[in-house]
Amino acid sequence: MHFSAVGLVAAVPMQLNTRQTTSMMCSPNFEGVGLSVTNSAREWGVSAHTVGADVTAPTGSLSTADFLFQQNGQPAVSYTIKDITNPNLAVAVRPDGTLTLDNVDASDNDHCSTNISQLHGNVAFGCNITSVPSGLCVQIGAKGTDAMFTAPCNGEDNQNFDFWAASGP
C-alpha cells in the first residue's frame, strides 16, 4: 500500500504490501472500491477522520466501507491506504510503530482495470499487510481501541486480514 505522507505528525511515510498466506488474491487492483478490512474478530477503523488519528480495529460492521486501497501501478504491487471519508488522509507508521492517519500526496495515481469494482463481499482473504521499508506486518492491538502497529510477522490471526467490497462510506 504505497503512499506518500507529509508529516504534521511525527509519522514515517509508509508503503504497504499485501502478502499471500492462503489467498491468491492478496494483491489485486481494487479499482477505487471502498473496502472493509477484517480479521476473524475485528474490522479496521479510525478513532477520527483527522491527521494524527489512530488506526484501530474495533468490532465493526461490513455495511460500510472504511478505506480505499490505491495501487501504485508497479510490477511489485503496493498500495496507498486512504481514509474513505477523507481521501486526503492515508495510513502512516509513526516512529513507535503504531498506525495513524496523515496527509497524502495525491499525485500518485494508477488506473489499471481488473473488474474488482464489479465484485461484492469477500474479494481477498488470509492476507498479511506489511510495511515495505521494514518488512514488518500490520497487527491489531489487544483491545479495539488500541492503535494498530507493525510487528515481526508470525502468522497469527491478529496479522491476517480479509478484504470486503462494501457499500460505501
Secondary structure as GFF3:
##gff-version 3
##sequence-region A 1 169
A	DSSP	beta_strand	5	6	.	.	.	ID=ss1
A	DSSP	beta_strand	16	20	.	.	.	ID=ss2
A	DSSP	beta_strand	34	38	.	.	.	ID=ss3
A	DSSP	beta_strand	45	46	.	.	.	ID=ss4
A	DSSP	beta_strand	55	56	.	.	.	ID=ss5
A	DSSP	beta_strand	67	71	.	.	.	ID=ss6
A	DSSP	beta_strand	79	83	.	.	.	ID=ss7
A	DSSP	beta_strand	89	93	.	.	.	ID=ss8
A	DSSP	beta_strand	99	104	.	.	.	ID=ss9
A	DSSP	three_ten_helix	116	118	.	.	.	ID=ss10
A	DSSP	beta_strand	121	131	.	.	.	ID=ss11
A	DSSP	beta_strand	137	139	.	.	.	ID=ss12
A	DSSP	beta_strand	149	151	.	.	.	ID=ss13
A	DSSP	three_ten_helix	157	159	.	.	.	ID=ss14
A	DSSP	beta_strand	161	165	.	.	.	ID=ss15
###
